[in-house]
Amino acid sequence: MDEELIREAELGDEARKFIESSIGKAMLDRADELLIQAQEALETVDPTNTEKVRSLQNQAQMARNFGEWLNHLVDKGDNALIQWRQSNAES
């Protein structure tokens, strides 16, 4: 159990460092740009062109997911660290 919590905490720390790094910031900025582009394109796309609408929706969702996945790893790591500290304090 401790090893799993430590792995999750370390992964969360790596994700946090990535988010704070210049490449992480650049990639998150790019994901935001792609999201905005997809949203803007959805405003003008022919609604009967379901293939294009679906493609733009997928583009927007993937761009949104990128940051959410990283934040999820950070949150999961923080929670694992809390659990690890609590279990070791009780021992």
PDB file of N, CA, C and O in Angstrom, chain B, residues numbered from 101:
ATOM      1  N   MET B 101       0.826  -1.197   0.000  1.00  0.00           N
ATOM      2  CA  MET B 101       0.000   0.000   0.000  1.00  0.00           C
ATOM      3  C   MET B 101       0.866   1.255   0.000  1.00  0.00           C
ATOM      4  O   MET B 101       0.608   2.191  -0.756  1.00  0.00           O
ATOM      5  N   ASP B 102       1.906   1.272   0.861  1.00  0.00           N
ATOM      6  CA  ASP B 102       2.782   2.441   0.928  1.00  0.00           C
ATOM      7  C   ASP B 102       3.471   2.695  -0.409  1.00  0.00           C
ATOM      8  O   ASP B 102       3.584   3.840  -0.846  1.00  0.00           O
ATOM      9  N   GLU B 103       3.928   1.631  -1.055  1.00  0.00           N
ATOM     10  CA  GLU B 103       4.638   1.787  -2.333  1.00  0.00           C
ATOM     11  C   GLU B 103       3.725   2.406  -3.389  1.00  0.00           C
ATOM     12  O   GLU B 103       4.155   3.261  -4.164  1.00  0.00           O
ATOM     13  N   GLU B 104       2.479   1.979  -3.418  1.00  0.00           N
ATOM     14  CA  GLU B 104       1.521   2.531  -4.387  1.00  0.00           C
ATOM     15  C   GLU B 104       1.266   4.008  -4.102  1.00  0.00           C
ATOM     16  O   GLU B 104       1.233   4.817  -5.030  1.00  0.00           O
ATOM     17  N   LEU B 105       1.088   4.363  -2.855  1.00  0.00           N
ATOM     18  CA  LEU B 105       0.870   5.766  -2.486  1.00  0.00           C
ATOM     19  C   LEU B 105       2.084   6.616  -2.839  1.00  0.00           C
ATOM     20  O   LEU B 105       1.943   7.739  -3.323  1.00  0.00           O
ATOM     21  N   ILE B 106       3.272   6.082  -2.596  1.00  0.00           N
ATOM     22  CA  ILE B 106       4.499   6.815  -2.920  1.00  0.00           C
ATOM     23  C   ILE B 106       4.614   7.019  -4.425  1.00  0.00           C
ATOM     24  O   ILE B 106       4.989   8.101  -4.875  1.00  0.00           O
ATOM     25  N   ARG B 107       4.292   5.982  -5.212  1.00  0.00           N
ATOM     26  CA  ARG B 107       4.333   6.102  -6.681  1.00  0.00           C
ATOM     27  C   ARG B 107       3.356   7.178  -7.155  1.00  0.00           C
ATOM     28  O   ARG B 107       3.701   7.997  -8.006  1.00  0.00           O
ATOM     29  N   GLU B 108       2.146   7.177  -6.610  1.00  0.00           N
ATOM     30  CA  GLU B 108       1.143   8.179  -6.994  1.00  0.00           C
ATOM     31  C   GLU B 108       1.597   9.579  -6.605  1.00  0.00           C
ATOM     32  O   GLU B 108       1.414  10.528  -7.368  1.00  0.00           O
ATOM     33  N   ALA B 109       2.188   9.712  -5.422  1.00  0.00           N
ATOM     34  CA  ALA B 109       2.673  11.018  -4.965  1.00  0.00           C
ATOM     35  C   ALA B 109       3.801  11.510  -5.865  1.00  0.00           C
ATOM     36  O   ALA B 109       3.847  12.688  -6.220  1.00  0.00           O
ATOM     37  N   GLU B 110       4.706  10.614  -6.234  1.00  0.00           N
ATOM     38  CA  GLU B 110       5.817  10.996  -7.110  1.00  0.00           C
ATOM     39  C   GLU B 110       5.315  11.382  -8.499  1.00  0.00           C
ATOM     40  O   GLU B 110       5.803  12.345  -9.090  1.00  0.00           O
ATOM     41  N   LEU B 111       4.354  10.645  -9.015  1.00  0.00           N
ATOM     42  CA  LEU B 111       3.794  10.967 -10.323  1.00  0.00           C
ATOM     43  C   LEU B 111       3.096  12.332 -10.286  1.00  0.00           C
ATOM     44  O   LEU B 111       3.219  13.124 -11.220  1.00  0.00           O
ATOM     45  N   GLY B 112       2.378  12.593  -9.220  1.00  0.00           N
ATOM     46  CA  GLY B 112       1.730  13.889  -9.056  1.00  0.00           C
ATOM     47  C   GLY B 112       2.747  15.023  -8.999  1.00  0.00           C
ATOM     48  O   GLY B 112       2.524  16.099  -9.554  1.00  0.00           O
ATOM     49  N   ASP B 113       3.865  14.772  -8.323  1.00  0.00           N
ATOM     50  CA  ASP B 113       4.921  15.771  -8.242  1.00  0.00           C
ATOM     51  C   ASP B 113       5.540  16.012  -9.623  1.00  0.00           C
ATOM     52  O   ASP B 113       5.824  17.153  -9.987  1.00  0.00           O
ATOM     53  N   GLU B 114       5.744  14.952 -10.378  1.00  0.00           N
ATOM     54  CA  GLU B 114       6.271  15.088 -11.741  1.00  0.00           C
ATOM     55  C   GLU B 114       5.301  15.882 -12.618  1.00  0.00           C
ATOM     56  O   GLU B 114       5.722  16.729 -13.406  1.00  0.00           O
ATOM     57  N   ALA B 115       4.011  15.605 -12.480  1.00  0.00           N
ATOM     58  CA  ALA B 115       3.009  16.337 -13.255  1.00  0.00           C
ATOM     59  C   ALA B 115       3.024  17.819 -12.879  1.00  0.00           C
ATOM     60  O   ALA B 115       2.936  18.681 -13.753  1.00  0.00           O
ATOM     61  N   ARG B 116       3.135  18.118 -11.589  1.00  0.00           N
ATOM     62  CA  ARG B 116       3.188  19.510 -11.136  1.00  0.00           C
ATOM     63  C   ARG B 116       4.415  20.205 -11.723  1.00  0.00           C
ATOM     64  O   ARG B 116       4.318  21.332 -12.209  1.00  0.00           O
ATOM     65  N   LYS B 117       5.562  19.540 -11.679  1.00  0.00           N
ATOM     66  CA  LYS B 117       6.785  20.121 -12.235  1.00  0.00           C
ATOM     67  C   LYS B 117       6.643  20.337 -13.736  1.00  0.00           C
ATOM     68  O   LYS B 117       7.113  21.344 -14.265  1.00  0.00           O
ATOM     69  N   PHE B 118       5.998  19.398 -14.428  1.00  0.00           N
ATOM     70  CA  PHE B 118       5.775  19.545 -15.865  1.00  0.00           C
ATOM     71  C   PHE B 118       4.898  20.769 -16.143  1.00  0.00           C
ATOM     72  O   PHE B 118       5.205  21.569 -17.026  1.00  0.00           O
ATOM     73  N   ILE B 119       3.807  20.909 -15.385  1.00  0.00           N
ATOM     74  CA  ILE B 119       2.891  22.039 -15.562  1.00  0.00           C
ATOM     75  C   ILE B 119       3.630  23.360 -15.359  1.00  0.00           C
ATOM     76  O   ILE B 119       3.363  24.340 -16.054  1.00  0.00           O
ATOM     77  N   GLU B 120       4.551  23.381 -14.413  1.00  0.00           N
ATOM     78  CA  GLU B 120       5.286  24.602 -14.081  1.00  0.00           C
ATOM     79  C   GLU B 120       6.470  24.849 -15.015  1.00  0.00           C
ATOM     80  O   GLU B 120       7.025  25.947 -15.029  1.00  0.00           O
ATOM     81  N   SER B 121       6.861  23.840 -15.794  1.00  0.00           N
ATOM     82  CA  SER B 121       8.009  23.986 -16.692  1.00  0.00           C
ATOM     83  C   SER B 121       7.635  24.803 -17.919  1.00  0.00           C
ATOM     84  O   SER B 121       6.455  24.968 -18.227  1.00  0.00           O
ATOM     85  N   SER B 122       8.640  25.311 -18.616  1.00  0.00           N
ATOM     86  CA  SER B 122       8.358  26.112 -19.805  1.00  0.00           C
ATOM     87  C   SER B 122       7.715  25.267 -20.900  1.00  0.00           C
ATOM     88  O   SER B 122       6.841  25.760 -21.613  1.00  0.00           O
ATOM     89  N   ILE B 123       8.121  24.022 -21.051  1.00  0.00           N
ATOM     90  CA  ILE B 123       7.479  23.186 -22.074  1.00  0.00           C
ATOM     91  C   ILE B 123       6.046  22.847 -21.669  1.00  0.00           C
ATOM     92  O   ILE B 123       5.156  22.811 -22.519  1.00  0.00           O
ATOM     93  N   GLY B 124       5.819  22.602 -20.395  1.00  0.00           N
ATOM     94  CA  GLY B 124       4.465  22.333 -19.920  1.00  0.00           C
ATOM     95  C   GLY B 124       3.552  23.529 -20.133  1.00  0.00           C
ATOM     96  O   GLY B 124       2.418  23.386 -20.589  1.00  0.00           O
ATOM     97  N   LYS B 125       4.058  24.713 -19.798  1.00  0.00           N
ATOM     98  CA  LYS B 125       3.268  25.932 -19.997  1.00  0.00           C
ATOM     99  C   LYS B 125       2.975  26.142 -21.478  1.00  0.00           C
ATOM    100  O   LYS B 125       1.864  26.521 -21.847  1.00  0.00           O
ATOM    101  N   ALA B 126       3.981  25.893 -22.334  1.00  0.00           N
ATOM    102  CA  ALA B 126       3.788  26.066 -23.773  1.00  0.00           C
ATOM    103  C   ALA B 126       2.741  25.086 -24.301  1.00  0.00           C
ATOM    104  O   ALA B 126       1.912  25.449 -25.135  1.00  0.00           O
ATOM    105  N   MET B 127       2.780  23.858 -23.819  1.00  0.00           N
ATOM    106  CA  MET B 127       1.815  22.861 -24.284  1.00  0.00           C
ATOM    107  C   MET B 127       0.410  23.175 -23.778  1.00  0.00           C
ATOM    108  O   MET B 127      -0.564  22.996 -24.509  1.00  0.00           O
ATOM    109  N   LEU B 128       0.296  23.636 -22.550  1.00  0.00           N
ATOM    110  CA  LEU B 128      -1.019  24.026 -22.025  1.00  0.00           C
ATOM    111  C   LEU B 128      -1.556  25.248 -22.761  1.00  0.00           C
ATOM    112  O   LEU B 128      -2.754  25.337 -23.029  1.00  0.00           O
ATOM    113  N   ASP B 129      -0.675  26.185 -23.088  1.00  0.00           N
ATOM    114  CA  ASP B 129      -1.095  27.344 -23.881  1.00  0.00           C
ATOM    115  C   ASP B 129      -1.579  26.899 -25.255  1.00  0.00           C
ATOM    116  O   ASP B 129      -2.585  27.400 -25.759  1.00  0.00           O
ATOM    117  N   ARG B 130      -0.860  25.958 -25.859  1.00  0.00           N
ATOM    118  CA  ARG B 130      -1.260  25.453 -27.183  1.00  0.00           C
ATOM    119  C   ARG B 130      -2.606  24.743 -27.096  1.00  0.00           C
ATOM    120  O   ARG B 130      -3.449  24.902 -27.979  1.00  0.00           O
ATOM    121  N   ALA B 131      -2.812  23.972 -26.053  1.00  0.00           N
ATOM    122  CA  ALA B 131      -4.104  23.293 -25.873  1.00  0.00           C
ATOM    123  C   ALA B 131      -5.219  24.321 -25.738  1.00  0.00           C
ATOM    124  O   ALA B 131      -6.305  24.133 -26.286  1.00  0.00           O
ATOM    125  N   ASP B 132      -4.960  25.409 -25.010  1.00  0.00           N
ATOM    126  CA  ASP B 132      -5.961  26.479 -24.880  1.00  0.00           C
ATOM    127  C   ASP B 132      -6.266  27.114 -26.234  1.00  0.00           C
ATOM    128  O   ASP B 132      -7.420  27.398 -26.554  1.00  0.00           O
ATOM    129  N   GLU B 133      -5.207  27.332 -27.028  1.00  0.00           N
ATOM    130  CA  GLU B 133      -5.405  27.898 -28.368  1.00  0.00           C
ATOM    131  C   GLU B 133      -6.266  26.977 -29.231  1.00  0.00           C
ATOM    132  O   GLU B 133      -7.173  27.433 -29.926  1.00  0.00           O
ATOM    133  N   LEU B 134      -5.970  25.675 -29.178  1.00  0.00           N
ATOM    134  CA  LEU B 134      -6.752  24.714 -29.967  1.00  0.00           C
ATOM    135  C   LEU B 134      -8.206  24.686 -29.523  1.00  0.00           C
ATOM    136  O   LEU B 134      -9.109  24.563 -30.350  1.00  0.00           O
ATOM    137  N   LEU B 135      -8.431  24.798 -28.230  1.00  0.00           N
ATOM    138  CA  LEU B 135      -9.792  24.831 -27.705  1.00  0.00           C
ATOM    139  C   LEU B 135     -10.540  26.050 -28.238  1.00  0.00           C
ATOM    140  O   LEU B 135     -11.676  25.935 -28.697  1.00  0.00           O
ATOM    141  N   ILE B 136      -9.905  27.207 -28.177  1.00  0.00           N
ATOM    142  CA  ILE B 136     -10.534  28.432 -28.673  1.00  0.00           C
ATOM    143  C   ILE B 136     -10.808  28.333 -30.170  1.00  0.00           C
ATOM    144  O   ILE B 136     -11.878  28.726 -30.634  1.00  0.00           O
ATOM    145  N   GLN B 137      -9.846  27.812 -30.922  1.00  0.00           N
ATOM    146  CA  GLN B 137     -10.028  27.655 -32.372  1.00  0.00           C
ATOM    147  C   GLN B 137     -11.221  26.752 -32.677  1.00  0.00           C
ATOM    148  O   GLN B 137     -12.034  27.056 -33.550  1.00  0.00           O
ATOM    149  N   ALA B 138     -11.315  25.655 -31.958  1.00  0.00           N
ATOM    150  CA  ALA B 138     -12.421  24.719 -32.185  1.00  0.00           C
ATOM    151  C   ALA B 138     -13.756  25.369 -31.834  1.00  0.00           C
ATOM    152  O   ALA B 138     -14.736  25.216 -32.563  1.00  0.00           O
ATOM    153  N   GLN B 139     -13.792  26.094 -30.718  1.00  0.00           N
ATOM    154  CA  GLN B 139     -15.029  26.759 -30.320  1.00  0.00           C
ATOM    155  C   GLN B 139     -15.449  27.817 -31.334  1.00  0.00           C
ATOM    156  O   GLN B 139     -16.628  27.940 -31.666  1.00  0.00           O
ATOM    157  N   GLU B 140     -14.474  28.578 -31.821  1.00  0.00           N
ATOM    158  CA  GLU B 140     -14.782  29.599 -32.822  1.00  0.00           C
ATOM    159  C   GLU B 140     -15.267  28.959 -34.121  1.00  0.00           C
ATOM    160  O   GLU B 140     -16.202  29.458 -34.747  1.00  0.00           O
ATOM    161  N   ALA B 141     -14.642  27.864 -34.523  1.00  0.00           N
ATOM    162  CA  ALA B 141     -15.050  27.176 -35.748  1.00  0.00           C
ATOM    163  C   ALA B 141     -16.451  26.580 -35.602  1.00  0.00           C
ATOM    164  O   ALA B 141     -17.213  26.529 -36.568  1.00  0.00           O
ATOM    165  N   LEU B 142     -16.783  26.134 -34.401  1.00  0.00           N
ATOM    166  CA  LEU B 142     -18.123  25.583 -34.165  1.00  0.00           C
ATOM    167  C   LEU B 142     -19.215  26.640 -34.326  1.00  0.00           C
ATOM    168  O   LEU B 142     -20.363  26.317 -34.632  1.00  0.00           O
ATOM    169  N   GLU B 143     -18.850  27.895 -34.119  1.00  0.00           N
ATOM    170  CA  GLU B 143     -19.832  28.971 -34.260  1.00  0.00           C
ATOM    171  C   GLU B 143     -20.243  29.184 -35.708  1.00  0.00           C
ATOM    172  O   GLU B 143     -21.338  29.679 -35.976  1.00  0.00           O
ATOM    173  N   THR B 144     -19.377  28.817 -36.641  1.00  0.00           N
ATOM    174  CA  THR B 144     -19.654  29.115 -38.049  1.00  0.00           C
ATOM    175  C   THR B 144     -19.823  27.883 -38.931  1.00  0.00           C
ATOM    176  O   THR B 144     -20.191  28.003 -40.099  1.00  0.00           O
ATOM    177  N   VAL B 145     -19.559  26.707 -38.383  1.00  0.00           N
ATOM    178  CA  VAL B 145     -19.660  25.493 -39.190  1.00  0.00           C
ATOM    179  C   VAL B 145     -21.123  25.217 -39.561  1.00  0.00           C
ATOM    180  O   VAL B 145     -22.037  25.505 -38.788  1.00  0.00           O
ATOM    181  N   ASP B 146     -21.317  24.673 -40.719  1.00  0.00           N
ATOM    182  CA  ASP B 146     -22.661  24.277 -41.164  1.00  0.00           C
ATOM    183  C   ASP B 146     -23.168  23.186 -40.224  1.00  0.00           C
ATOM    184  O   ASP B 146     -22.560  22.118 -40.145  1.00  0.00           O
ATOM    185  N   PRO B 147     -24.255  23.426 -39.518  1.00  0.00           N
ATOM    186  CA  PRO B 147     -24.738  22.440 -38.541  1.00  0.00           C
ATOM    187  C   PRO B 147     -25.155  21.111 -39.168  1.00  0.00           C
ATOM    188  O   PRO B 147     -25.248  20.099 -38.473  1.00  0.00           O
ATOM    189  N   THR B 148     -25.403  21.111 -40.462  1.00  0.00           N
ATOM    190  CA  THR B 148     -25.767  19.846 -41.115  1.00  0.00           C
ATOM    191  C   THR B 148     -24.536  19.021 -41.464  1.00  0.00           C
ATOM    192  O   THR B 148     -24.655  17.857 -41.847  1.00  0.00           O
ATOM    193  N   ASN B 149     -23.357  19.616 -41.336  1.00  0.00           N
ATOM    194  CA  ASN B 149     -22.108  18.899 -41.596  1.00  0.00           C
ATOM    195  C   ASN B 149     -21.688  18.197 -40.305  1.00  0.00           C
ATOM    196  O   ASN B 149     -20.785  18.645 -39.598  1.00  0.00           O
ATOM    197  N   THR B 150     -22.357  17.103 -40.023  1.00  0.00           N
ATOM    198  CA  THR B 150     -22.158  16.424 -38.741  1.00  0.00           C
ATOM    199  C   THR B 150     -20.733  15.915 -38.566  1.00  0.00           C
ATOM    200  O   THR B 150     -20.225  15.877 -37.445  1.00  0.00           O
ATOM    201  N   GLU B 151     -20.091  15.530 -39.641  1.00  0.00           N
ATOM    202  CA  GLU B 151     -18.711  15.050 -39.526  1.00  0.00           C
ATOM    203  C   GLU B 151     -17.783  16.166 -39.043  1.00  0.00           C
ATOM    204  O   GLU B 151     -16.939  15.941 -38.176  1.00  0.00           O
ATOM    205  N   LYS B 152     -17.937  17.360 -39.599  1.00  0.00           N
ATOM    206  CA  LYS B 152     -17.107  18.496 -39.194  1.00  0.00           C
ATOM    207  C   LYS B 152     -17.452  18.939 -37.768  1.00  0.00           C
ATOM    208  O   LYS B 152     -16.557  19.253 -36.984  1.00  0.00           O
ATOM    209  N   VAL B 153     -18.736  18.966 -37.433  1.00  0.00           N
ATOM    210  CA  VAL B 153     -19.153  19.334 -36.082  1.00  0.00           C
ATOM    211  C   VAL B 153     -18.543  18.360 -35.073  1.00  0.00           C
ATOM    212  O   VAL B 153     -17.995  18.778 -34.053  1.00  0.00           O
ATOM    213  N   ARG B 154     -18.638  17.089 -35.359  1.00  0.00           N
ATOM    214  CA  ARG B 154     -18.093  16.070 -34.462  1.00  0.00           C
ATOM    215  C   ARG B 154     -16.572  16.210 -34.334  1.00  0.00           C
ATOM    216  O   ARG B 154     -16.023  16.076 -33.241  1.00  0.00           O
ATOM    217  N   SER B 155     -15.907  16.474 -35.439  1.00  0.00           N
ATOM    218  CA  SER B 155     -14.455  16.644 -35.424  1.00  0.00           C
ATOM    219  C   SER B 155     -14.050  17.836 -34.558  1.00  0.00           C
ATOM    220  O   SER B 155     -13.111  17.740 -33.768  1.00  0.00           O
ATOM    221  N   LEU B 156     -14.748  18.941 -34.704  1.00  0.00           N
ATOM    222  CA  LEU B 156     -14.443  20.122 -33.898  1.00  0.00           C
ATOM    223  C   LEU B 156     -14.753  19.887 -32.421  1.00  0.00           C
ATOM    224  O   LEU B 156     -14.021  20.356 -31.550  1.00  0.00           O
ATOM    225  N   GLN B 157     -15.825  19.168 -32.142  1.00  0.00           N
ATOM    226  CA  GLN B 157     -16.149  18.838 -30.749  1.00  0.00           C
ATOM    227  C   GLN B 157     -15.052  17.967 -30.137  1.00  0.00           C
ATOM    228  O   GLN B 157     -14.660  18.166 -28.987  1.00  0.00           O
ATOM    229  N   ASN B 158     -14.564  17.009 -30.911  1.00  0.00           N
ATOM    230  CA  ASN B 158     -13.481  16.143 -30.430  1.00  0.00           C
ATOM    231  C   ASN B 158     -12.203  16.938 -30.194  1.00  0.00           C
ATOM    232  O   ASN B 158     -11.497  16.718 -29.209  1.00  0.00           O
ATOM    233  N   GLN B 159     -11.911  17.865 -31.106  1.00  0.00           N
ATOM    234  CA  GLN B 159     -10.726  18.717 -30.943  1.00  0.00           C
ATOM    235  C   GLN B 159     -10.833  19.531 -29.666  1.00  0.00           C
ATOM    236  O   GLN B 159      -9.869  19.625 -28.906  1.00  0.00           O
ATOM    237  N   ALA B 160     -11.985  20.113 -29.427  1.00  0.00           N
ATOM    238  CA  ALA B 160     -12.187  20.914 -28.218  1.00  0.00           C
ATOM    239  C   ALA B 160     -12.062  20.052 -26.966  1.00  0.00           C
ATOM    240  O   ALA B 160     -11.438  20.464 -25.987  1.00  0.00           O
ATOM    241  N   GLN B 161     -12.645  18.875 -26.993  1.00  0.00           N
ATOM    242  CA  GLN B 161     -12.598  17.995 -25.824  1.00  0.00           C
ATOM    243  C   GLN B 161     -11.179  17.528 -25.533  1.00  0.00           C
ATOM    244  O   GLN B 161     -10.768  17.488 -24.373  1.00  0.00           O
ATOM    245  N   MET B 162     -10.429  17.174 -26.564  1.00  0.00           N
ATOM    246  CA  MET B 162      -9.047  16.727 -26.351  1.00  0.00           C
ATOM    247  C   MET B 162      -8.197  17.860 -25.773  1.00  0.00           C
ATOM    248  O   MET B 162      -7.383  17.636 -24.877  1.00  0.00           O
ATOM    249  N   ALA B 163      -8.388  19.062 -26.284  1.00  0.00           N
ATOM    250  CA  ALA B 163      -7.636  20.208 -25.768  1.00  0.00           C
ATOM    251  C   ALA B 163      -7.979  20.454 -24.303  1.00  0.00           C
ATOM    252  O   ALA B 163      -7.093  20.731 -23.495  1.00  0.00           O
ATOM    253  N   ARG B 164      -9.251  20.355 -23.962  1.00  0.00           N
ATOM    254  CA  ARG B 164      -9.692  20.546 -22.579  1.00  0.00           C
ATOM    255  C   ARG B 164      -9.154  19.421 -21.693  1.00  0.00           C
ATOM    256  O   ARG B 164      -8.710  19.667 -20.571  1.00  0.00           O
ATOM    257  N   ASN B 165      -9.194  18.204 -22.192  1.00  0.00           N
ATOM    258  CA  ASN B 165      -8.751  17.048 -21.406  1.00  0.00           C
ATOM    259  C   ASN B 165      -7.283  17.123 -21.024  1.00  0.00           C
ATOM    260  O   ASN B 165      -6.912  16.681 -19.936  1.00  0.00           O
ATOM    261  N   PHE B 166      -6.442  17.668 -21.884  1.00  0.00           N
ATOM    262  CA  PHE B 166      -5.009  17.690 -21.624  1.00  0.00           C
ATOM    263  C   PHE B 166      -4.700  18.301 -20.256  1.00  0.00           C
ATOM    264  O   PHE B 166      -4.009  17.686 -19.443  1.00  0.00           O
ATOM    265  N   GLY B 167      -5.200  19.488 -20.006  1.00  0.00           N
ATOM    266  CA  GLY B 167      -4.968  20.134 -18.719  1.00  0.00           C
ATOM    267  C   GLY B 167      -5.649  19.407 -17.570  1.00  0.00           C
ATOM    268  O   GLY B 167      -5.109  19.321 -16.467  1.00  0.00           O
ATOM    269  N   GLU B 168      -6.840  18.886 -17.840  1.00  0.00           N
ATOM    270  CA  GLU B 168      -7.574  18.166 -16.795  1.00  0.00           C
ATOM    271  C   GLU B 168      -6.830  16.896 -16.375  1.00  0.00           C
ATOM    272  O   GLU B 168      -6.792  16.558 -15.192  1.00  0.00           O
ATOM    273  N   TRP B 169      -6.242  16.197 -17.346  1.00  0.00           N
ATOM    274  CA  TRP B 169      -5.487  14.978 -17.014  1.00  0.00           C
ATOM    275  C   TRP B 169      -4.291  15.307 -16.127  1.00  0.00           C
ATOM    276  O   TRP B 169      -4.020  14.602 -15.156  1.00  0.00           O
ATOM    277  N   LEU B 170      -3.588  16.366 -16.459  1.00  0.00           N
ATOM    278  CA  LEU B 170      -2.435  16.759 -15.652  1.00  0.00           C
ATOM    279  C   LEU B 170      -2.878  17.171 -14.245  1.00  0.00           C
ATOM    280  O   LEU B 170      -2.272  16.761 -13.255  1.00  0.00           O
ATOM    281  N   ASN B 171      -3.922  17.973 -14.162  1.00  0.00           N
ATOM    282  CA  ASN B 171      -4.418  18.390 -12.845  1.00  0.00           C
ATOM    283  C   ASN B 171      -4.914  17.205 -12.027  1.00  0.00           C
ATOM    284  O   ASN B 171      -4.755  17.178 -10.806  1.00  0.00           O
ATOM    285  N   HIS B 172      -5.512  16.228 -12.695  1.00  0.00           N
ATOM    286  CA  HIS B 172      -5.963  15.024 -12.000  1.00  0.00           C
ATOM    287  C   HIS B 172      -4.766  14.281 -11.387  1.00  0.00           C
ATOM    288  O   HIS B 172      -4.842  13.808 -10.253  1.00  0.00           O
ATOM    289  N   LEU B 173      -3.669  14.182 -12.135  1.00  0.00           N
ATOM    290  CA  LEU B 173      -2.473  13.524 -11.607  1.00  0.00           C
ATOM    291  C   LEU B 173      -1.927  14.260 -10.393  1.00  0.00           C
ATOM    292  O   LEU B 173      -1.507  13.633  -9.420  1.00  0.00           O
ATOM    293  N   VAL B 174      -1.930  15.583 -10.449  1.00  0.00           N
ATOM    294  CA  VAL B 174      -1.456  16.384  -9.315  1.00  0.00           C
ATOM    295  C   VAL B 174      -2.357  16.151  -8.104  1.00  0.00           C
ATOM    296  O   VAL B 174      -1.863  15.910  -7.002  1.00  0.00           O
ATOM    297  N   ASP B 175      -3.663  16.222  -8.298  1.00  0.00           N
ATOM    298  CA  ASP B 175      -4.612  16.014  -7.188  1.00  0.00           C
ATOM    299  C   ASP B 175      -4.480  14.616  -6.598  1.00  0.00           C
ATOM    300  O   ASP B 175      -4.483  14.439  -5.379  1.00  0.00           O
ATOM    301  N   LYS B 176      -4.364  13.633  -7.475  1.00  0.00           N
ATOM    302  CA  LYS B 176      -4.230  12.250  -7.008  1.00  0.00           C
ATOM    303  C   LYS B 176      -2.931  12.086  -6.208  1.00  0.00           C
ATOM    304  O   LYS B 176      -2.901  11.390  -5.193  1.00  0.00           O
ATOM    305  N   GLY B 177      -1.877  12.725  -6.672  1.00  0.00           N
ATOM    306  CA  GLY B 177      -0.604  12.675  -5.949  1.00  0.00           C
ATOM    307  C   GLY B 177      -0.695  13.353  -4.597  1.00  0.00           C
ATOM    308  O   GLY B 177      -0.174  12.839  -3.607  1.00  0.00           O
ATOM    309  N   ASP B 178      -1.354  14.508  -4.547  1.00  0.00           N
ATOM    310  CA  ASP B 178      -1.531  15.204  -3.271  1.00  0.00           C
ATOM    311  C   ASP B 178      -2.330  14.344  -2.291  1.00  0.00           C
ATOM    312  O   ASP B 178      -1.985  14.253  -1.113  1.00  0.00           O
ATOM    313  N   ASN B 179      -3.386  13.721  -2.779  1.00  0.00           N
ATOM    314  CA  ASN B 179      -4.208  12.860  -1.917  1.00  0.00           C
ATOM    315  C   ASN B 179      -3.424  11.647  -1.441  1.00  0.00           C
ATOM    316  O   ASN B 179      -3.568  11.228  -0.292  1.00  0.00           O
ATOM    317  N   ALA B 180      -2.601  11.083  -2.306  1.00  0.00           N
ATOM    318  CA  ALA B 180      -1.782   9.935  -1.919  1.00  0.00           C
ATOM    319  C   ALA B 180      -0.791  10.326  -0.835  1.00  0.00           C
ATOM    320  O   ALA B 180      -0.558   9.567   0.106  1.00  0.00           O
ATOM    321  N   LEU B 181      -0.211  11.505  -0.968  1.00  0.00           N
ATOM    322  CA  LEU B 181       0.744  11.967   0.038  1.00  0.00           C
ATOM    323  C   LEU B 181       0.055  12.168   1.383  1.00  0.00           C
ATOM    324  O   LEU B 181       0.613  11.817   2.423  1.00  0.00           O
ATOM    325  N   ILE B 182      -1.137  12.723   1.373  1.00  0.00           N
ATOM    326  CA  ILE B 182      -1.910  12.906   2.611  1.00  0.00           C
ATOM    327  C   ILE B 182      -2.201  11.553   3.247  1.00  0.00           C
ATOM    328  O   ILE B 182      -2.025  11.374   4.452  1.00  0.00           O
ATOM    329  N   GLN B 183      -2.650  10.596   2.426  1.00  0.00           N
ATOM    330  CA  GLN B 183      -2.950   9.259   2.955  1.00  0.00           C
ATOM    331  C   GLN B 183      -1.703   8.602   3.520  1.00  0.00           C
ATOM    332  O   GLN B 183      -1.752   7.975   4.579  1.00  0.00           O
ATOM    333  N   TRP B 184      -0.585   8.743   2.818  1.00  0.00           N
ATOM    334  CA  TRP B 184       0.665   8.136   3.279  1.00  0.00           C
ATOM    335  C   TRP B 184       1.084   8.739   4.617  1.00  0.00           C
ATOM    336  O   TRP B 184       1.488   8.025   5.535  1.00  0.00           O
ATOM    337  N   ARG B 185       0.980  10.062   4.713  1.00  0.00           N
ATOM    338  CA  ARG B 185       1.355  10.737   5.984  1.00  0.00           C
ATOM    339  C   ARG B 185       0.455  10.297   7.111  1.00  0.00           C
ATOM    340  O   ARG B 185       0.927  10.067   8.225  1.00  0.00           O
ATOM    341  N   GLN B 186      -0.852  10.173   6.841  1.00  0.00           N
ATOM    342  CA  GLN B 186      -1.791   9.747   7.879  1.00  0.00           C
ATOM    343  C   GLN B 186      -1.513   8.321   8.320  1.00  0.00           C
ATOM    344  O   GLN B 186      -1.547   8.026   9.514  1.00  0.00           O
ATOM    345  N   SER B 187      -1.242   7.444   7.383  1.00  0.00           N
ATOM    346  CA  SER B 187      -0.998   6.041   7.738  1.00  0.00           C
ATOM    347  C   SER B 187       0.304   5.900   8.507  1.00  0.00           C
ATOM    348  O   SER B 187       0.412   5.030   9.372  1.00  0.00           O
ATOM    349  N   ASN B 188       1.292   6.729   8.216  1.00  0.00           N
ATOM    350  CA  ASN B 188       2.568   6.656   8.940  1.00  0.00           C
ATOM    351  C   ASN B 188       2.495   7.351  10.302  1.00  0.00           C
ATOM    352  O   ASN B 188       3.238   7.004  11.220  1.00  0.00           O
ATOM    353  N   ALA B 189       1.606   8.325  10.426  1.00  0.00           N
ATOM    354  CA  ALA B 189       1.426   8.987  11.721  1.00  0.00           C
ATOM    355  C   ALA B 189       0.721   8.070  12.701  1.00  0.00           C
ATOM    356  O   ALA B 189       0.943   8.142  13.910  1.00  0.00           O
ATOM    357  N   GLU B 190      -0.145   7.195  12.161  1.00  0.00           N
ATOM    358  CA  GLU B 190      -0.903   6.270  12.995  1.00  0.00           C
ATOM    359  C   GLU B 190      -0.055   5.079  13.433  1.00  0.00           C
ATOM    360  O   GLU B 190      -0.375   4.406  14.413  1.00  0.00           O
ATOM    361  N   SER B 191       1.019   4.827  12.708  1.00  0.00           N
ATOM    362  CA  SER B 191       1.869   3.649  12.998  1.00  0.00           C
ATOM    363  C   SER B 191       2.749   3.861  14.191  1.00  0.00           C
ATOM    364  O   SER B 191       3.515   2.971  14.560  1.00  0.00           O
TER     365      SER B 191
END
